[in-house]
Amino acid sequence: MMINFTKMHGLGNDFMVIDNSAGNIVFSSEQVQSLSQRHFGIGFDQLLMIESTNTKGVDFRYIIYNADGSEVEQCGNGARCFARFVREKGLSNKNPISVETKSGIISLFINDDNTVRVDMGAPIFNPIDIPLMASEESLYYLIEGYETGVISTGNPHCVMIVDDVDSIDVEYIAPQIQQSDLLPNQANIGFMQIINRNEINLRVYERGAGETLACGSGACAAVIHGVRAGQLDGQVTTHLRGGDALIEYKEGENVFLSGPAQFVFEGWIDI
């Protein structure tokens, strides 16, 4: 079966994007893993599937697979690519676009310069809903000996505030936290260096992908944690390895993610 795909990226967080609005494409976990390989496949952090939906008032359904074949709830950088894909492919001329994800409904607005602003919804702090095995909500939790904020922005995130993101051994620390028994669905692990009240550096180690050049939902989680800790204001430029994203958040409200979404190439692959 020959399948058309588009390679895209948001700040270096790269994706294989497929229009499955006809509903005739199904991948096994092993097929996703094979496609994700950068030397033998297409290469990507996540596979994004555009699907149709019967939900009233919603334009599309958004399915996300990590490079290891696991399905995940949310991907902010992917959502921006999703918006540009459906616009450029003529699947919708609406603006904003309403999209159903595994974790809820999100709204995507394409700006005149082709950047995309994503309404990521309201963050979740209740441990049972993240999920996190903790008896009560707290600003900080001790996980595997590390003090971390834990938040869901559609998917679970741990955020550590560090002095310097370049000196942190991400590959050593992140898997310890990620695989803790306190996190039954694991989590993405963010390392945040606060430059000033409107600017941070961030590295994110993602579930099923390892460290990526950018993570939109992780940028949202980091800023949310910084705002709650009283260290950040409501509009923060987030410097990721692949570029900058703008996060807007006021306590008690939704969080917004803005940034670019780029096309790389088109292709066909025989599955």
N, C-alpha and C positions, 0 to 999 in steps of 0.2 A: 504494500500500500504506500503510495507516494503522498507525502504530506508537505504542504507549503508552510514555511515558518519565517519569522522575522527576528533578527537579532537586534536587541536594544540595550541601552544602559541608562541608569540614573546615577550620575556622579561615580561611575565606575562599577556600581552594583549591577551586574549584567544578567540579561534575561533572554530566554528563548520564548517567543510569543506566538501563540497559535490561535486562529479563529476556529473555535469548535461550536459555533452557534447552531450548526446542523446536528450536533450531538452524536456524530458517528466516529469520533476518535476516542479511544480508551488506551491508556498506557499502564503497563505493569510497573511496579517499583523498580524492577531490574532494567526495564527499558529507559526509565527516567535516569537512573544511575549511569547507564551507558551513554546516553545523549549528553549528559553533563560533563563527561570527560573531555578535558581540553586538548588532549593529544589524539584521541581516538573517536571523539564525538563532535558535537557542536561547541560545547563548553559554556557553562553558565552557573550562576549562583542559585537561580530559581527558574522554574518553568511556569509561565503564566498562560492560563487557558481562558479565552473569552467564550462564555456560554450564554444561552438564552435563559430567561426566567419567566415564570408565571406570576410572580409577586406583583401586586398592583402598585403602580407608581414607581417601579424600579425598571431601569433600562437593560441591565445586563447582570449576569452572575460572574464572579471572579474566582477562579480556582488556582491555587498556588501550590507548587511542589518544590521542596528543597532538592539540592543536588543529590542527596542520599535516597530520594524517592518518597520521603515522608510528606504528607500534606500538612500545610500550616494555615493559620487563621488569617494572617494579615501581612502585607508588605507595602510600606509607604512609597518607596522608590518605584516599586513595580506598579503601584496604582497610578503614578504619574505617566509611566510608559503606557499603561492600559488606556488612559484618556487620549493620549496622542495617537495611539494605534487605531482606536475605533473612529477617531476623526479623520485621519489620513486614509483609512481604508473605506471610508464612506459608509460605515456601519451606523453612524449617528451624527447628526449636526446639532444636537442639543448642547447647551452650555448653561448651567452645569449638567453633568451626567450623574445619574443615581445608580450606584452599583451595590449589589448584594454580595457580601463576603461570608465566610464561615463564622465570623464573629459579629456580624451586623451589617447595617447599611452605611455606606460612605458616599460623600458627594465630591465630585471632581470638577474643578473649574479651570478651563484653559485660558491663560492670559494672552494678550495681543502678541507678546514676544515668544509665544509657545512654551513658556514655563507653565507649570501646573500647580494650583493651590488645592490641597486635599484637606477636606474636613474629616479628620480621623475619629471624630466622635469624642465622647467623654471618657477619660481614663478610669480604670478600675483599681481600687485600693483594697477592697475587702479580700482577705487572704483566700477564702474558699473559692472565690470567683476567678482568681489569677491563673492557676491554683497554686497556693503555698500552704504548707502544713504549719500553720501558726494559730495560736488560740485567739489572738486579737490583733487588730490593725495597729501598725507602728510606722514611724518615719524610717527607722532603720531596723534591720534584722541581722543577726549573726549567723552566717551560713558558711560552714566549713572553716570557721575562724576568721572570716572576712566580713566587715561591716558593710552592708549594702542596702540600698533602697530597692523595693520590689513593687513593680507596677505592671498592669496590663494595658497596652494601647491597642487592644485587639489580639495581641499575642504577649506572652509573659516576658518581662525584662527585669534584670538585676542591674543596678547602676552603682558603681563605685566612684567616689570622688578621690582623685589622685593628684599629686603635685606635678607630675610630668608624664604625659602619655607615652613619650618616646622611651622612657626608662623602665616601663612596666613590662614584665614577662607575661604577655597576654597568653601565649601558648601553654604556659605552665599553670597560671591561676584560673583562667576561664573554665577549662574542663572540670576542675575540682568543684567549682560552684555549680556549674551547669548540671552535673550528674549527681548532685546532692539528693538524698532521700526527701528533703524538705520541698523539692520541686518535682512533683510527680510527672509533669509534662516537660520537664527541663525548662530552659529559659535562654534568651539571648543575653549576653553579658557585656555591659557597656563600661568603659573606663573614661571618665570625664575629668578634664583639666579646666578649671574655671580661670579665664583670662581677666575678665571683668564682668560686670552685671549684665552685659549684653553680648557676650562672646565666649565661646568655649571651644576647646579641642576635644575630639571624641574618637575612640576606637571601639569597634563592636565585633565580638565573636559570636557568630550566629549558630543556632541549632541547625544541624544537618548541612552546614556549609563552611564552618570555620570562620576565621577573620575575613571580612569583606571590606572593599574600599569605601563602602557607605552602607548605612542602614537607616531608612527613613523613620520607621516606627521606633528604632533605638534612639534616634535623635530626639524624637518627641518625648520618649520616656526620660531621657537625661535632663531635658529642660524642665519637664514637670517636676522631677525630683529636686532640681536646683531651686525652682520657684518655691516649692513646699518647704525647703530647708532655709528659705530666706536669703539665698545667695545669688539668685538671678531675678531679673525683671521679666516682664511679660512678652518681650520680643527679643529673640536671641539668634545671632548668627552662629551656626554650628559648622566648625571646620572639620571635615572628614577627610580621610586619605584621598578620596576621589574628587573633592571639591566642597563647595559650601551649600548648606540648606538653611532656610529661614524658618524658625519655629515660633509660633505665637500661642501663648497660653495664659489664661487668667484662672485662678483657683475657682472651682465650681462650674467652669464652662468647658466647652469642647476645645480640643487642641488642633491647630492647623499647621500643615507642612507645605512649604513652597520650595520649588527648585526645578531644574531642567529635566528633560527626558529626550534622549537622542536615539535616532535610528542608526544602525551600523551596517547591516546588509540583509538581503533576502536570499532564500534558498529553498531547495526541495530535498527531502530525505526519504529514503525507502525504509519503512518500518516492517 
